[in-house]
Amino acid sequence: YLPNGEGIRGKTLICEGISGAAIGKRTERTSGRLGKFRFGQLVGGEYVLRLESGGTPVTVLLQAGQSIQIDLESGP
């Protein structure tokens, strides 16, 4: 989400694992008409999320089975 709570429509978000069981895992998703992204069934570990078009990357530590919502400007 952007700071104003809006989604980012039609953008590609890259999720790359950088520690734990997540190392080497990479997934890309393109946001839908509401500008939302969803990554499912990720293993526990640390991930870097970034827009393909640039912007500030966000690092997230995810526990197995955890569900989180992320603001791309300021992190989880």
Secondary structure as UniProt FT lines:
FT   TURN            3..4
FT   TURN            9..10
FT   STRAND          12..20
FT   TURN            21..24
FT   STRAND          26..30
FT   TURN            33..34
FT   STRAND          45..51
FT   TURN            52..53
FT   STRAND          54..62
FT   TURN            64..65
FT   TURN            72..74
//
